[in-house]
Amino acid sequence: MKDIGVNSGLTNSIYLVINSFRAGGAEKVNLDLAIEFARRGIHAHLVILKGNGVPLEVPSGVEIHHMHLDGTSPRHIQSEGHPAVRKLGQLFSTTGSGERLQAALGAISSLSLANKLLSFFPAEKVVFWLHFPVTFSDLQKKNFICKRIRKRRLSKLYKGMKITIPSKVAKCDFEGIFGSSHSKIRSTYNPLSPSRINALASQPIEQRIVGPSELDGDYWVHAGRFVGQKRHDRLLHAFKLFCERVNSDLKLVCLGDGQLWDQCRELAKALGIEHRVIFPGYLANPYPVVHKAKAFVLSSDFETLPTVLLEALSLGVPCVSVNCPTGPDEILVGELSNFLTEMNPESLADGMCRVWENPPDVSGYDFSRFDPKVVAQQYIDFLQE
């Protein structure tokens, strides 16, 4: 394996194209990958299609580009003549890579709009980075006809493309739907930089949102958008069961915002635990709050490779998680698998009790599989195939 870096003479560019930028898992891993590309002397471009979001700290060597494509849907884009495709091609050209990426190492796209735009560029120059298993993100809860139409569209989009997905089980899910020869697919773990996470965790908590008194005492933490996939209802029901079983003043901090935020606050009130649950809202830097937590809890219906678990572990925080498809059982391995639970409130509450009574020491967790140096080289090798 050739390690392309500062001394290799490579002057090419890599573009990481993502729908928008907030503190979600997909955004964070794109940033870690961009930082590692830049460290190697590669021109790293982070292309943000919608909004004006930026990383907390723009790292040296990473160029940020905002495309301002708000209101553009993948369904609107049917040909390479679409203005959004032309605009992206113009960006490639003006940054020295040629309108068709001919002078670039390539582009890596994340999420639906980015994938659709880059599908009109040379396939050998593009990698689709899927952040969710297809069965659960694209085909779940659809009737037979809608599922068939969606599968046909995805099959056309992914045909012959280079695809990475950060979970071995999610890769099997993809191959089970489209076949192993449909696309050039790899299982590549998401990168994680524990040093960057720990540096951010050392900063003050955003007191404009979270008052210091709210976080006095012990608490557990959950971080994620308030959407159905994250199953805050399961989390709150499990926490109520935990409170009934264990005599403690432990609180639960639910970080994030989203369409179900008010509904979840009402549920906590209906369950009689509103005095034990804190809803700070969205924090641009959640790591100081996570760092102080006694444990991190994940309650989702599905993930791919939940970066939040890796981030908590990098801060020395034990985790308890439902064993949802896919990813938690690829992170919580060995003795930590004792803190994987079934996907119901009773089993999750049991896991909460286990981590409360006997919290594991996670200080020696092996992050080598997620080392940005390793992951970046895997992407470079894939782009050059």
C-alpha positions in Angstrom: 0.0 0.0 0.0 1.5 3.3 -1.1 1.2 6.0 1.6 0.5 9.2 -0.3 1.6 12.2 1.8 3.6 15.3 2.0 6.8 13.8 0.5 5.2 11.9 -2.4 5.0 14.8 -4.8 1.2 14.6 -5.0 -0.4 18.0 -5.7 -3.9 16.8 -6.4 -7.1 17.8 -4.8 -9.8 15.9 -2.9 -13.3 17.3 -2.5 -15.5 16.2 0.3 -19.0 17.1 -0.7 -21.8 17.2 2.0 -25.3 18.4 2.1 -24.9 20.8 5.0 -22.7 21.3 8.1 -23.9 20.9 11.7 -22.5 18.9 14.5 -23.8 15.6 13.2 -21.9 12.4 12.8 -21.5 12.6 9.0 -20.2 16.2 9.2 -17.6 15.4 11.9 -16.1 12.4 10.1 -15.9 14.4 6.9 -13.9 17.0 8.8 -11.6 14.5 10.4 -10.9 13.0 6.9 -10.3 16.5 5.4 -7.8 17.3 8.2 -5.9 14.1 7.5 -5.8 14.7 3.7 -4.5 18.2 4.4 -1.8 16.9 6.8 -0.5 14.7 3.9 -0.1 17.8 1.6 -3.3 17.0 -0.4 -5.5 20.0 -1.2 -8.6 19.2 0.9 -11.8 21.0 0.0 -14.9 20.7 2.2 -17.9 21.6 -0.1 -21.1 22.4 1.8 -24.1 22.4 -0.4 -26.7 24.0 1.8 -26.6 26.7 4.5 -23.7 28.6 6.0 -22.6 26.2 8.7 -18.9 25.9 9.3 -16.8 23.7 11.7 -16.1 25.2 15.2 -12.5 25.6 14.0 -11.5 25.7 10.4 -8.3 23.7 10.2 -5.3 24.8 8.4 -5.0 23.4 4.9 -8.8 22.8 4.5 -10.7 25.1 2.2 -14.4 25.6 2.9 -16.8 26.2 0.0 -20.5 27.1 0.4 -22.6 26.3 -2.7 -25.9 27.9 -1.4 -28.1 25.2 -3.0 -30.9 25.6 -0.4 -34.2 24.5 -1.9 -32.5 22.1 -4.3 -33.7 18.5 -4.0 -32.1 15.4 -5.6 -35.4 14.9 -7.5 -34.9 18.2 -9.2 -31.6 17.1 -10.8 -32.1 15.0 -13.9 -29.1 15.9 -16.1 -25.7 17.3 -16.1 -27.2 20.5 -17.5 -28.9 21.3 -14.2 -27.5 24.6 -12.8 -26.4 22.9 -9.5 -24.3 20.4 -11.5 -22.8 23.2 -13.6 -22.1 25.2 -10.5 -20.2 22.3 -8.9 -18.3 21.7 -12.0 -17.3 25.4 -12.1 -16.0 25.1 -8.5 -13.8 22.2 -9.5 -12.5 24.2 -12.5 -11.8 27.4 -10.6 -9.9 25.5 -7.9 -7.6 23.9 -10.5 -9.1 20.5 -10.9 -10.8 20.8 -14.2 -14.6 21.0 -14.7 -14.7 17.1 -14.9 -12.3 16.5 -12.0 -9.7 15.4 -14.6 -6.8 17.1 -12.7 -8.1 16.0 -9.2 -7.5 12.9 -7.2 -11.3 12.8 -6.9 -14.4 13.6 -4.8 -16.1 11.9 -1.9 -19.8 12.6 -1.5 -22.0 12.2 1.6 -25.8 12.0 1.7 -28.4 12.1 -1.0 -28.0 15.5 -2.7 -24.2 15.2 -2.9 -24.5 11.7 -4.3 -27.0 12.8 -7.0 -24.8 15.8 -8.1 -21.6 13.7 -8.3 -23.3 11.0 -10.2 -22.9 13.3 -13.3 -19.1 13.3 -13.0 -16.7 10.5 -14.0 -17.4 7.5 -11.9 -13.7 6.6 -11.5 -13.2 10.0 -9.8 -16.0 9.7 -7.3 -16.7 7.7 -4.1 -20.2 7.6 -2.6 -19.8 7.5 1.2 -23.1 6.0 2.5 -23.9 6.9 6.1 -26.9 4.7 6.7 -27.8 1.1 5.8 -30.1 1.2 2.7 -32.8 -1.1 4.2 -33.5 1.2 7.1 -32.7 4.6 5.7 -34.3 4.3 2.2 -36.7 1.3 2.1 -38.2 1.0 5.6 -41.8 1.9 6.2 -42.6 2.1 2.5 -45.4 0.1 0.8 -44.5 -2.4 -1.9 -44.9 0.0 -4.9 -43.0 2.9 -3.2 -40.2 0.5 -2.1 -39.9 -0.9 -5.7 -39.7 2.6 -7.2 -37.1 3.8 -4.6 -35.0 0.7 -5.1 -35.0 1.2 -8.9 -33.9 4.8 -8.5 -31.1 3.8 -6.1 -30.0 1.0 -8.3 -29.6 3.4 -11.2 -27.8 5.9 -9.0 -25.3 3.4 -7.5 -24.8 1.2 -10.6 -21.0 0.9 -11.3 -20.1 3.5 -8.7 -17.4 3.2 -6.0 -19.2 3.1 -2.7 -18.0 2.9 0.9 -20.1 2.2 4.0 -18.7 2.3 7.5 -20.1 -1.0 8.8 -19.5 -4.6 7.7 -23.1 -5.5 8.4 -24.3 -2.4 6.4 -22.2 -3.6 3.5 -23.8 -7.0 3.6 -27.2 -5.2 3.7 -26.3 -3.3 0.5 -25.1 -6.4 -1.3 -28.2 -8.3 -0.3 -30.4 -5.6 -2.0 -28.4 -4.9 -5.1 -26.0 -7.8 -5.5 -22.3 -8.0 -4.8 -21.3 -7.1 -8.4 -23.7 -4.1 -8.8 -21.2 -1.5 -7.4 -17.6 -1.4 -6.3 -18.3 -1.4 -2.6 -15.9 -1.3 0.4 -16.5 -1.4 4.1 -14.4 1.5 5.5 -14.7 2.6 9.1 -15.3 6.3 9.9 -12.2 8.2 11.0 -12.0 9.5 14.6 -9.4 11.8 16.1 -9.5 11.4 19.9 -7.0 14.2 20.3 -9.3 16.6 18.5 -12.3 15.5 20.6 -10.4 15.9 23.9 -9.2 19.3 22.9 -12.8 20.4 22.2 -14.0 18.8 25.5 -11.6 21.0 27.5 -13.5 24.2 26.4 -16.1 25.8 28.6 -19.7 24.6 28.4 -22.0 26.9 26.3 -23.6 28.6 29.3 -26.0 30.6 27.1 -27.9 27.4 26.7 -26.9 25.2 29.7 -26.6 26.9 33.1 -23.9 25.4 35.3 -26.4 24.5 38.0 -28.3 22.3 35.6 -25.4 20.0 35.3 -24.6 19.7 39.0 -24.3 16.2 40.2 -24.2 13.0 38.2 -25.9 12.6 34.8 -26.0 10.4 31.7 -26.1 11.9 28.3 -27.7 11.2 24.9 -26.8 13.3 21.8 -28.8 13.2 18.6 -31.4 14.9 16.5 -35.0 14.7 17.8 -36.3 12.5 15.0 -38.0 9.2 15.0 -34.9 7.2 14.2 -33.2 8.2 17.5 -36.1 6.8 19.5 -36.1 9.3 22.4 -39.4 7.7 23.5 -37.5 4.4 24.1 -34.8 6.3 26.0 -37.2 8.1 28.3 -39.3 5.0 29.1 -36.1 3.1 29.9 -34.8 5.9 32.1 -38.1 5.9 34.0 -37.7 2.2 34.6 -34.1 2.8 35.8 -35.3 5.6 38.2 -37.8 3.1 39.7 -35.2 0.5 40.2 -32.2 2.5 41.4 -32.1 4.9 44.3 -30.1 7.8 43.0 -30.4 11.4 41.9 -28.9 10.7 38.5 -30.2 13.0 35.7 -30.4 12.4 31.9 -29.2 15.1 29.6 -30.6 15.0 26.0 -28.6 17.1 23.7 -29.9 18.2 20.3 -32.9 19.7 18.6 -35.4 18.6 16.0 -39.0 18.2 15.1 -39.8 16.0 18.1 -38.2 18.1 20.8 -41.4 19.5 22.2 -43.1 16.1 22.0 -40.2 14.5 24.0 -40.4 17.2 26.7 -44.1 16.4 27.0 -43.4 12.7 27.3 -40.9 13.3 30.1 -43.6 15.2 31.9 -46.2 12.5 31.3 -43.8 9.9 32.7 -43.2 12.0 35.8 -39.5 12.3 35.2 -39.3 15.9 33.9 -37.3 17.0 37.0 -34.7 14.4 36.1 -34.3 15.1 32.4 -32.6 18.1 30.9 -33.2 19.3 27.3 -30.4 21.9 26.6 -31.1 22.1 22.9 -28.4 22.1 20.2 -24.8 22.7 21.3 -22.2 23.5 18.7 -19.7 21.9 21.0 -21.3 19.1 23.0 -18.0 17.5 24.1 -17.6 19.3 27.5 -21.1 18.0 28.5 -20.3 14.5 27.2 -17.0 14.5 29.0 -18.6 15.1 32.4 -21.2 12.3 32.0 -21.1 9.1 33.9 -22.3 7.2 30.8 -23.5 7.7 27.2 -26.8 6.1 26.2 -27.8 5.2 22.6 -31.4 4.2 21.8 -31.8 4.4 18.0 -33.8 2.2 15.7 -30.8 2.1 13.3 -27.4 3.7 12.7 -24.5 2.7 10.5 -21.5 3.3 12.6 -22.6 5.6 15.5 -19.8 8.1 15.8 -21.3 9.3 19.1 -20.3 6.1 20.8 -16.7 6.4 19.6 -16.6 10.0 20.7 -17.8 9.1 24.2 -15.3 6.3 24.5 -12.5 8.6 23.4 -13.5 10.9 26.4 -13.3 7.9 28.8 -17.1 7.7 29.1 -18.7 4.2 29.3 -21.6 3.5 26.9 -24.8 1.5 26.9 -26.5 1.0 23.6 -29.4 -0.9 22.0 -27.9 -3.4 19.6 -29.6 -1.8 16.6 -28.7 -2.4 13.0 -25.9 -1.5 12.3 -22.7 -0.6 14.1 -23.0 -0.7 17.9 -21.8 -4.3 18.0 -18.8 -3.3 15.9 -17.8 -0.7 18.4 -18.8 -2.2 21.8 -16.7 -5.3 21.5 -15.1 -7.7 24.0 -16.3 -7.0 27.6 -18.0 -3.9 26.4 -20.6 -6.1 24.5 -22.1 -6.7 27.9 -23.6 -3.2 27.6 -25.4 -3.9 24.3 -29.2 -4.5 24.9 -32.3 -5.5 23.0 -34.3 -2.8 21.4 -36.9 -2.3 24.0 -37.2 -0.1 27.2 -36.9 -3.0 29.6 -33.7 -4.3 28.2 -32.2 -0.9 27.8 -33.1 -0.2 31.5 -31.3 -3.4 32.4 -28.2 -2.2 30.6 -28.4 1.2 32.4 -28.5 -0.7 35.7 -25.4 -2.7 34.7 -23.4 0.3 33.7 -24.5 2.1 36.9 -23.6 -0.8 39.2 -20.4 -1.8 37.4 -19.1 0.9 35.0 -16.4 -0.5 32.7 -12.9 1.0 32.4 -12.8 2.2 28.7 -9.4 4.0 29.0 -7.6 1.3 27.1 -10.0 1.2 24.1 -8.3 0.5 20.8 -9.1 3.2 18.2 -6.6 1.9 15.6 -9.4 0.8 13.3 -10.6 4.4 13.2 -7.3 6.1 12.9 -7.7 9.0 10.3 -4.3 8.0 8.8 -5.5 4.5 8.1 -8.9 5.6 6.8 -7.5 8.3 4.6 -5.1 5.9 2.9 -8.0 3.5 2.3 -9.9 6.3 0.5 -6.9 7.3 -1.5 -6.3 3.7 -2.6 -10.0 3.3 -3.6 -10.0 6.6 -5.6 -6.9 5.4 -7.5 -8.3 2.0 -8.4 
